[in-house]
Amino acid sequence: MLGANELKKGVTFEDDGQIWQVIDFQHVKPGKGPAFIRTKIKNVKSGGSKEVTINPNEKFRQVMVESREMQYLYNDGQFFVFMDPETYEQLPMDPSMFEEASKFVKENEIASIEYIDGEPFSVAAPNFVELEVTDTEPGFKGDTAQGATKPATVETGYTLNVPLFVEIGDVLKIDTRTGEYMSRV
């Protein structure tokens, strides 16, 4: 059993016959009254999410998630197609399962497919990816206020803030957990 105070981002659990994954959580200790946990959870099967308040004494059954590395091949207009590099079996994935990771995974790259009871339910990008800048404004000499940034679009279409010295054609290392620029490669 999993205690409510053990909930954290990415944990999958069962409640009332539904399987949920924690998207965000916050432990709250108000000035008066007992502590509680405010969470945003996503239904693994339907994709719907909701915010709930949980008593720290509640217990849940933790659901074990299996993860397999697969190669993203292409988007056929309706599904995103992945291939198991060992068996060469192709797996079409619904766009809702690939929504978050699609910002960072380009064709022929490896991603993790997460399974519950043999059924795929989501795609996770690697923690760090290297993507090329396809569009950004030029930085100007002397325009170097501390920590100044500008928006840049990378080859997957994702837009993030980068330092002023980044130019079109630069390859960036991006942390997919936060979506932030790490360094130039």
C-alpha beads as a LAMMPS data file, in Angstrom:
LAMMPS data file: protein, C-alpha beads

185 atoms
184 bonds

1 atom types
1 bond types

-500.0 500.0 xlo xhi
-500.0 500.0 ylo yhi
-500.0 500.0 zlo zhi

Masses

1 110.0

Atoms # bond

1 1 1 0.000 0.000 0.000
2 1 1 1.046 3.530 -0.750
3 1 1 0.487 6.291 1.787
4 1 1 -0.796 9.656 0.579
5 1 1 2.377 11.330 1.858
6 1 1 4.388 9.101 -0.542
7 1 1 2.645 10.523 -3.611
8 1 1 4.958 12.424 -5.928
9 1 1 5.095 13.370 -9.588
10 1 1 4.934 10.324 -11.866
11 1 1 3.615 7.838 -9.250
12 1 1 0.778 5.651 -10.540
13 1 1 -1.898 4.335 -8.169
14 1 1 -5.390 2.821 -8.108
15 1 1 -8.371 4.524 -6.450
16 1 1 -12.038 3.441 -6.777
17 1 1 -11.193 1.032 -9.610
18 1 1 -9.529 3.763 -11.688
19 1 1 -5.800 4.050 -12.396
20 1 1 -4.344 7.521 -11.835
21 1 1 -0.941 9.104 -12.353
22 1 1 0.219 12.085 -10.287
23 1 1 0.941 15.102 -12.501
24 1 1 1.609 17.596 -9.720
25 1 1 1.374 17.630 -5.941
26 1 1 1.746 20.011 -3.038
27 1 1 1.881 19.209 0.669
28 1 1 -0.059 21.954 2.512
29 1 1 0.203 22.705 6.229
30 1 1 -2.255 25.496 6.986
31 1 1 -1.928 27.650 10.102
32 1 1 -5.045 26.064 11.561
33 1 1 -6.285 22.556 11.021
34 1 1 -4.634 19.373 9.814
35 1 1 -2.202 19.101 6.910
36 1 1 -3.446 17.871 3.546
37 1 1 -2.114 17.092 0.093
38 1 1 -3.339 18.958 -2.977
39 1 1 -2.701 16.946 -6.157
40 1 1 -3.436 17.067 -9.844
41 1 1 -3.959 13.561 -11.167
42 1 1 -4.524 12.144 -14.658
43 1 1 -6.679 9.129 -15.474
44 1 1 -4.395 6.705 -17.317
45 1 1 -7.165 5.158 -19.455
46 1 1 -9.291 8.193 -20.400
47 1 1 -6.587 10.881 -20.276
48 1 1 -8.797 13.208 -18.222
49 1 1 -7.290 15.049 -15.278
50 1 1 -8.619 16.581 -12.087
51 1 1 -7.420 18.296 -8.942
52 1 1 -8.120 16.559 -5.640
53 1 1 -7.390 17.156 -1.995
54 1 1 -6.187 14.068 -0.132
55 1 1 -6.021 13.367 3.582
56 1 1 -2.425 12.338 4.518
57 1 1 -3.780 9.197 6.245
58 1 1 -5.332 7.742 3.066
59 1 1 -3.802 4.636 1.493
60 1 1 -3.766 3.587 -2.160
61 1 1 -2.685 0.520 -4.098
62 1 1 0.415 1.385 -6.092
63 1 1 0.309 0.232 -9.710
64 1 1 3.550 -1.012 -11.215
65 1 1 4.432 0.580 -14.526
66 1 1 6.585 -1.286 -17.041
67 1 1 8.716 0.787 -19.370
68 1 1 10.138 -0.285 -22.764
69 1 1 12.528 1.635 -24.993
70 1 1 11.108 2.075 -28.498
71 1 1 12.080 4.058 -31.581
72 1 1 9.711 6.758 -32.859
73 1 1 9.327 6.195 -36.614
74 1 1 6.718 8.582 -38.045
75 1 1 3.294 10.197 -37.769
76 1 1 0.842 8.768 -40.300
77 1 1 -1.655 11.594 -39.750
78 1 1 -3.782 9.607 -37.309
79 1 1 -1.274 7.766 -35.078
80 1 1 2.341 8.069 -33.991
81 1 1 4.146 4.856 -34.930
82 1 1 6.854 3.356 -32.705
83 1 1 9.034 0.276 -33.289
84 1 1 10.508 -2.176 -30.799
85 1 1 14.232 -2.311 -31.751
86 1 1 14.518 -5.967 -30.681
87 1 1 11.464 -7.529 -32.343
88 1 1 10.865 -4.861 -35.041
89 1 1 7.199 -4.906 -34.065
90 1 1 5.462 -1.600 -34.847
91 1 1 3.076 -0.007 -32.367
92 1 1 0.662 2.789 -33.372
93 1 1 0.092 5.204 -30.455
94 1 1 -2.841 7.558 -29.998
95 1 1 -1.766 11.253 -30.142
96 1 1 -3.074 11.848 -26.596
97 1 1 -0.456 9.388 -25.261
98 1 1 2.386 11.174 -27.068
99 1 1 1.216 14.752 -26.487
100 1 1 3.813 15.854 -23.904
101 1 1 6.783 13.895 -25.313
102 1 1 6.150 15.022 -28.918
103 1 1 7.716 18.391 -28.051
104 1 1 11.087 16.714 -27.594
105 1 1 11.201 13.460 -29.598
106 1 1 11.997 13.620 -33.298
107 1 1 11.786 10.825 -35.863
108 1 1 14.168 7.883 -35.364
109 1 1 14.832 8.849 -31.721
110 1 1 14.331 6.521 -28.752
111 1 1 11.521 7.117 -26.243
112 1 1 10.091 5.082 -23.356
113 1 1 6.648 3.553 -23.777
114 1 1 4.974 2.992 -20.404
115 1 1 2.695 -0.025 -19.930
116 1 1 0.189 -1.081 -17.273
117 1 1 -1.032 -4.678 -17.469
118 1 1 0.477 -5.035 -20.957
119 1 1 -1.400 -2.009 -22.346
120 1 1 0.562 1.110 -23.403
121 1 1 -0.695 4.318 -21.810
122 1 1 1.955 7.001 -22.349
123 1 1 5.222 7.969 -23.991
124 1 1 8.072 9.521 -22.026
125 1 1 10.903 11.456 -23.660
126 1 1 14.484 10.922 -22.454
127 1 1 15.490 13.307 -19.630
128 1 1 17.796 15.256 -21.962
129 1 1 17.577 15.740 -25.731
130 1 1 19.635 17.585 -28.322
131 1 1 17.610 19.618 -30.822
132 1 1 18.576 22.137 -33.510
133 1 1 17.300 25.724 -33.424
134 1 1 15.191 26.465 -36.513
135 1 1 13.982 29.973 -35.667
136 1 1 15.068 32.746 -33.301
137 1 1 15.665 36.484 -33.325
138 1 1 19.268 37.624 -33.698
139 1 1 21.071 38.762 -30.533
140 1 1 22.695 42.193 -30.651
141 1 1 26.081 43.234 -29.256
142 1 1 25.705 45.190 -26.071
143 1 1 22.263 43.701 -25.440
144 1 1 23.555 41.709 -22.466
145 1 1 21.456 42.522 -19.458
146 1 1 21.992 39.864 -16.829
147 1 1 20.050 36.716 -17.568
148 1 1 18.506 38.148 -20.754
149 1 1 16.750 35.554 -22.874
150 1 1 14.844 35.339 -26.138
151 1 1 12.427 32.768 -27.561
152 1 1 13.753 30.084 -29.902
153 1 1 11.935 27.336 -31.814
154 1 1 13.612 23.946 -32.207
155 1 1 13.140 21.351 -34.960
156 1 1 10.191 19.638 -33.238
157 1 1 8.260 22.930 -33.101
158 1 1 8.776 23.453 -29.347
159 1 1 9.519 27.045 -28.261
160 1 1 11.680 27.836 -25.240
161 1 1 13.686 30.737 -23.821
162 1 1 17.406 30.726 -24.581
163 1 1 20.341 33.106 -23.942
164 1 1 20.886 35.917 -26.447
165 1 1 23.981 34.290 -28.025
166 1 1 22.022 31.288 -29.400
167 1 1 21.578 31.420 -33.187
168 1 1 19.708 29.495 -35.876
169 1 1 21.487 26.199 -36.552
170 1 1 22.833 25.797 -33.002
171 1 1 22.148 22.444 -31.345
172 1 1 20.781 22.789 -27.815
173 1 1 20.701 20.394 -24.886
174 1 1 17.208 20.585 -23.333
175 1 1 15.947 19.130 -20.036
176 1 1 12.619 17.516 -20.999
177 1 1 11.380 17.381 -17.397
178 1 1 11.317 21.184 -17.153
179 1 1 11.447 22.114 -20.857
180 1 1 14.395 24.438 -20.190
181 1 1 17.601 25.184 -22.067
182 1 1 20.698 23.535 -20.535
183 1 1 23.591 24.335 -22.910
184 1 1 24.758 24.452 -26.501
185 1 1 26.263 21.258 -27.902

Bonds

1 1 1 2
2 1 2 3
3 1 3 4
4 1 4 5
5 1 5 6
6 1 6 7
7 1 7 8
8 1 8 9
9 1 9 10
10 1 10 11
11 1 11 12
12 1 12 13
13 1 13 14
14 1 14 15
15 1 15 16
16 1 16 17
17 1 17 18
18 1 18 19
19 1 19 20
20 1 20 21
21 1 21 22
22 1 22 23
23 1 23 24
24 1 24 25
25 1 25 26
26 1 26 27
27 1 27 28
28 1 28 29
29 1 29 30
30 1 30 31
31 1 31 32
32 1 32 33
33 1 33 34
34 1 34 35
35 1 35 36
36 1 36 37
37 1 37 38
38 1 38 39
39 1 39 40
40 1 40 41
41 1 41 42
42 1 42 43
43 1 43 44
44 1 44 45
45 1 45 46
46 1 46 47
47 1 47 48
48 1 48 49
49 1 49 50
50 1 50 51
51 1 51 52
52 1 52 53
53 1 53 54
54 1 54 55
55 1 55 56
56 1 56 57
57 1 57 58
58 1 58 59
59 1 59 60
60 1 60 61
61 1 61 62
62 1 62 63
63 1 63 64
64 1 64 65
65 1 65 66
66 1 66 67
67 1 67 68
68 1 68 69
69 1 69 70
70 1 70 71
71 1 71 72
72 1 72 73
73 1 73 74
74 1 74 75
75 1 75 76
76 1 76 77
77 1 77 78
78 1 78 79
79 1 79 80
80 1 80 81
81 1 81 82
82 1 82 83
83 1 83 84
84 1 84 85
85 1 85 86
86 1 86 87
87 1 87 88
88 1 88 89
89 1 89 90
90 1 90 91
91 1 91 92
92 1 92 93
93 1 93 94
94 1 94 95
95 1 95 96
96 1 96 97
97 1 97 98
98 1 98 99
99 1 99 100
100 1 100 101
101 1 101 102
102 1 102 103
103 1 103 104
104 1 104 105
105 1 105 106
106 1 106 107
107 1 107 108
108 1 108 109
109 1 109 110
110 1 110 111
111 1 111 112
112 1 112 113
113 1 113 114
114 1 114 115
115 1 115 116
116 1 116 117
117 1 117 118
118 1 118 119
119 1 119 120
120 1 120 121
121 1 121 122
122 1 122 123
123 1 123 124
124 1 124 125
125 1 125 126
126 1 126 127
127 1 127 128
128 1 128 129
129 1 129 130
130 1 130 131
131 1 131 132
132 1 132 133
133 1 133 134
134 1 134 135
135 1 135 136
136 1 136 137
137 1 137 138
138 1 138 139
139 1 139 140
140 1 140 141
141 1 141 142
142 1 142 143
143 1 143 144
144 1 144 145
145 1 145 146
146 1 146 147
147 1 147 148
148 1 148 149
149 1 149 150
150 1 150 151
151 1 151 152
152 1 152 153
153 1 153 154
154 1 154 155
155 1 155 156
156 1 156 157
157 1 157 158
158 1 158 159
159 1 159 160
160 1 160 161
161 1 161 162
162 1 162 163
163 1 163 164
164 1 164 165
165 1 165 166
166 1 166 167
167 1 167 168
168 1 168 169
169 1 169 170
170 1 170 171
171 1 171 172
172 1 172 173
173 1 173 174
174 1 174 175
175 1 175 176
176 1 176 177
177 1 177 178
178 1 178 179
179 1 179 180
180 1 180 181
181 1 181 182
182 1 182 183
183 1 183 184
184 1 184 185
